[in-house]
Amino acid sequence: MSLFLQELARSFDAQVGSGSRDRFLQDVGRQMAVRLGLPPCQTLEALEMEMNAALALLEWGRVTLRVDTLAKKLVLRHVGLPVVGSMGEPPGLWLASALAGLYSVWLEQQPDSLSDARISWSVENKADVPNVVVLTYGQ
């Protein structure tokens, strides 16, 4: 990432705080998804393929999808999100909320999407694959 983006992120966080930053970046992610819409997909496998094709264009990593039948939620495991220096929580994942906005619109665009679904995210750090953003989508 460039020095400009690192300093932009640092200044943005200092001026608006993490809550406002996350809301702003989610909106940016939503706008990205509108501009880079996905076609309707009839299967989870097709949706994963379309998402990964779009993410490749953005150079934003990869995602795997699975359904958590017990919690009745879709689980998205994202690896390879670009880092903005050490900005974000945990450090390096400043763009995680933009990713949440991106996925929420992509999922809302799909047939039979849930009108009142919510997306949340956390970060999973394991020695073999650090900084995995785990997003859950559902009611």
Rosetta blueprint (number, residue, H / E / L):
1 M L
2 S L
3 L H
4 F H
5 L H
6 Q H
7 E H
8 L H
9 A H
10 R H
11 S H
12 F H
13 D H
14 A H
15 Q H
16 V H
17 G H
18 S H
19 G H
20 S H
21 R H
22 D H
23 R H
24 F H
25 L H
26 Q H
27 D H
28 V H
29 G H
30 R H
31 Q H
32 M H
33 A H
34 V H
35 R H
36 L L
37 G L
38 L L
39 P L
40 P L
41 C L
42 Q L
43 T L
44 L H
45 E H
46 A H
47 L H
48 E H
49 M H
50 E H
51 M H
52 N H
53 A H
54 A H
55 L H
56 A H
57 L H
58 L H
59 E L
60 W L
61 G L
62 R E
63 V E
64 T E
65 L E
66 R E
67 V E
68 D E
69 T L
70 L L
71 A L
72 K L
73 K E
74 L E
75 V E
76 L E
77 R E
78 H E
79 V E
80 G L
81 L L
82 P L
83 V L
84 V L
85 G L
86 S L
87 M L
88 G L
89 E L
90 P L
91 P L
92 G L
93 L L
94 W L
95 L L
96 A H
97 S H
98 A H
99 L H
100 A H
101 G H
102 L H
103 Y H
104 S H
105 V H
106 W H
107 L H
108 E H
109 Q L
110 Q L
111 P L
112 D L
113 S L
114 L L
115 S L
116 D L
117 A L
118 R E
119 I E
120 S E
121 W E
122 S E
123 V E
124 E E
125 N L
126 K L
127 A L
128 D L
129 V L
130 P L
131 N L
132 V E
133 V E
134 V E
135 L E
136 T E
137 Y E
138 G E
139 Q L
